[in-house]
Amino acid sequence: MYGGRSVLRTKRLATLGVLAAFSVLLIVLGAVIETSTLFFLSAASFCVGIAIREWGLRYGISFLAATILVGLLVAPNKIYCVTFAGMGLYLCFAEILWNKFGNKKALLWCGKYIAFNVMYVPMIIFAPQVLISKEISMPFLFVMWLAGQIGLFVYDKAHDYFQIFVWNKLRKYLLK
């Protein structure tokens, strides 16, 4: 069976390429359909989760880097690529934490919130205009932080739902 392993590697890369193209399309749609930007960016980052779960963290990080680079080339609003990068990076950290802590839910969630806040808190302190265009007071900064914590919980649960119920049904058709 000469080249069997090579064929599998080629198929994996082709699948990752199509997945990356779909992810970039979702980033661009997020810029075009402004009312659903967060939905499209979340869906695009779920593709990072697929790459990690199917082919491992190394391929997932490579997939994220490639998608960010292509997104920066074609997306009309480059700041959405930064948001996508943060979401994808969070999924990479979440996967590392899952591999380390497994079913220890309290440790897993503490780690996830720490990873998220390491990225989120500096952004709302040093670059709040990325999220909102008006002047930000200290109480409003706290509200933004709290909204981010709630958003993280919803995002993480949506990603888990997608992986378990949606991707598990689709993968048998797409990864034959």
Backbone torsions as a table, in degrees:
resi	resn	phi	psi	omega
1	MET	NA	73.3	-178.1
2	TYR	-71.6	128.7	175.1
3	GLY	82.2	5.3	-178.9
4	GLY	-59.5	-42.8	179.0
5	ARG	-68.0	-36.3	178.6
6	SER	-65.4	-38.7	179.0
7	VAL	-64.7	-41.7	178.6
8	LEU	-64.6	-40.1	178.4
9	ARG	-65.5	-40.5	178.2
10	THR	-64.9	-42.4	178.2
11	LYS	-63.2	-40.6	178.5
12	ARG	-62.0	-46.2	-180.0
13	LEU	-65.6	-38.4	177.4
14	ALA	-64.4	-41.7	178.3
15	THR	-64.6	-42.4	177.3
16	LEU	-63.2	-37.0	177.7
17	GLY	-64.3	-43.7	177.7
18	VAL	-65.7	-40.9	178.1
19	LEU	-63.6	-39.5	177.6
20	ALA	-65.8	-40.7	177.7
21	ALA	-62.6	-41.9	177.6
22	PHE	-63.6	-40.4	179.3
23	SER	-64.1	-43.8	177.9
24	VAL	-64.5	-39.8	176.2
25	LEU	-58.1	-41.7	178.4
26	LEU	-65.9	-36.9	176.4
27	ILE	-63.1	-45.2	179.1
28	VAL	-64.2	-42.0	177.0
29	LEU	-60.7	-35.5	176.7
30	GLY	-62.2	-33.2	177.7
31	ALA	-78.7	-29.7	-178.0
32	VAL	-82.1	-44.2	-179.7
33	ILE	-101.5	84.7	-171.2
34	GLU	-59.7	-29.9	-176.6
35	THR	-71.9	-16.7	-178.3
36	SER	-120.5	26.1	-175.7
37	THR	-57.0	-49.0	-177.2
38	LEU	-64.0	-36.9	177.1
39	PHE	-61.6	-49.1	-177.3
40	PHE	-67.0	-39.5	178.3
41	LEU	-66.4	-38.0	176.3
42	SER	-64.4	-45.2	179.0
43	ALA	-61.6	-39.6	177.9
44	ALA	-63.6	-40.3	-179.8
45	SER	-71.4	-25.2	175.6
46	PHE	-61.4	-27.0	175.9
47	CYS	-65.4	-32.7	174.2
48	VAL	-62.8	-42.7	177.4
49	GLY	-60.6	-38.3	177.2
50	ILE	-63.4	-46.4	-179.1
51	ALA	-60.4	-40.9	-179.8
52	ILE	-67.3	-47.4	-176.4
53	ARG	-67.9	-35.4	-176.3
54	GLU	-82.9	-38.2	-170.8
55	TRP	-127.4	3.4	174.6
56	GLY	100.7	167.2	-174.8
57	LEU	-65.1	-38.3	-179.2
58	ARG	-61.2	-46.3	177.3
59	TYR	-68.5	-35.4	179.1
60	GLY	-63.5	-43.0	178.6
61	ILE	-68.0	-40.0	176.6
62	SER	-63.3	-41.3	177.7
63	PHE	-60.8	-45.5	179.3
64	LEU	-60.5	-47.1	-179.5
65	ALA	-61.2	-45.8	-179.9
66	ALA	-63.8	-42.0	-179.3
67	THR	-66.4	-39.5	177.2
68	ILE	-62.1	-46.1	-179.0
69	LEU	-61.7	-46.5	179.1
70	VAL	-66.9	-39.8	177.7
71	GLY	-59.9	-41.0	178.0
72	LEU	-63.7	-29.3	178.7
73	LEU	-75.2	-37.8	-170.4
74	VAL	-110.5	-20.6	-176.2
75	ALA	-73.8	134.4	179.5
76	PRO	-69.6	-28.8	179.5
77	ASN	-115.6	102.9	-173.5
78	LYS	-65.9	-25.2	-178.8
79	ILE	-65.2	-26.5	177.1
80	TYR	-67.3	-29.5	176.2
81	CYS	-67.6	-34.6	177.3
82	VAL	-67.2	-42.4	177.3
83	THR	-63.0	-45.2	176.4
84	PHE	-58.7	-42.7	179.6
85	ALA	-60.9	-42.6	178.1
86	GLY	-63.0	-42.6	179.0
87	MET	-65.3	-43.1	179.1
88	GLY	-66.7	-40.6	177.8
89	LEU	-64.0	-38.7	176.3
90	TYR	-59.6	-43.8	179.4
91	LEU	-63.6	-35.6	175.9
92	CYS	-63.6	-46.2	177.9
93	PHE	-63.0	-40.9	-179.9
94	ALA	-62.4	-37.9	178.7
95	GLU	-68.7	-40.2	176.1
96	ILE	-60.9	-44.4	179.5
97	LEU	-64.2	-39.0	178.4
98	TRP	-62.5	-43.1	179.2
99	ASN	-64.8	-30.8	-178.6
100	LYS	-82.7	-43.8	-172.5
101	PHE	-105.7	-20.6	178.0
102	GLY	57.7	-121.3	-174.7
103	ASN	-86.7	8.0	176.3
104	LYS	-79.0	83.6	-169.4
105	LYS	-59.6	-40.0	-178.6
106	ALA	-63.3	-45.5	178.2
107	LEU	-65.9	-39.6	179.6
108	LEU	-61.4	-48.5	-179.5
109	TRP	-67.8	-39.0	176.1
110	CYS	-59.3	-46.0	178.6
111	GLY	-61.9	-41.3	179.6
112	LYS	-64.0	-43.7	179.8
113	TYR	-67.9	-35.6	176.6
114	ILE	-65.4	-47.4	179.5
115	ALA	-58.8	-44.0	179.6
116	PHE	-63.7	-46.9	-175.8
117	ASN	-70.5	-25.9	174.4
118	VAL	-62.8	-33.1	177.4
119	MET	-87.4	-39.4	-169.4
120	TYR	-79.4	-45.3	-175.5
121	VAL	-61.4	-47.8	177.3
122	PRO	-59.5	-33.9	179.5
123	MET	-66.3	-44.7	-177.6
124	ILE	-74.9	-20.3	177.3
125	ILE	-84.4	-47.8	-172.5
126	PHE	-96.1	-20.8	-179.2
127	ALA	-141.1	55.3	-178.0
128	PRO	-67.1	-20.8	179.4
129	GLN	-65.7	-14.2	174.3
130	VAL	-66.2	-35.9	-176.9
131	LEU	-93.2	-36.1	-175.6
132	ILE	-147.2	145.0	-171.8
133	SER	-91.6	-13.5	-178.0
134	LYS	-91.2	169.8	178.5
135	GLU	-63.7	140.4	-173.9
136	ILE	-113.6	125.9	176.2
137	SER	-91.1	168.1	-179.1
138	MET	-62.2	-44.1	176.9
139	PRO	-61.8	-37.4	179.6
140	PHE	-68.7	-33.0	176.0
141	LEU	-61.4	-40.2	176.9
142	PHE	-65.4	-40.4	178.1
143	VAL	-62.7	-40.6	177.5
144	MET	-63.6	-40.8	178.7
145	TRP	-62.8	-45.9	-179.8
146	LEU	-63.1	-42.5	177.7
147	ALA	-61.5	-36.7	177.1
148	GLY	-64.3	-37.8	179.4
149	GLN	-66.4	-42.3	177.6
150	ILE	-66.8	-42.4	177.9
151	GLY	-60.6	-39.3	177.7
152	LEU	-61.9	-44.0	180.0
153	PHE	-60.5	-46.7	179.8
154	VAL	-63.9	-45.2	-179.9
155	TYR	-60.0	-45.9	-178.5
156	ASP	-64.7	-42.5	178.3
157	LYS	-65.9	-39.5	178.3
158	ALA	-64.5	-40.1	178.3
159	HIS	-64.0	-44.0	177.5
160	ASP	-61.0	-43.8	178.2
161	TYR	-60.3	-46.5	180.0
162	PHE	-59.0	-47.0	-178.5
163	GLN	-62.9	-43.1	-174.0
164	ILE	-77.5	-48.3	-170.7
165	PHE	-98.7	-33.9	-177.1
166	VAL	-91.8	-56.5	-175.8
167	TRP	-64.3	-39.0	179.7
168	ASN	-61.5	-29.3	176.2
169	LYS	-79.9	-37.6	-177.3
170	LEU	-76.7	-32.3	-171.7
171	ARG	-61.0	-32.3	-178.7
172	LYS	-69.1	-24.4	177.3
173	TYR	-88.1	-32.7	-174.4
174	LEU	-91.9	-21.9	-176.6
175	LEU	-115.1	40.5	179.3
176	LYS	-69.8	NA	NA
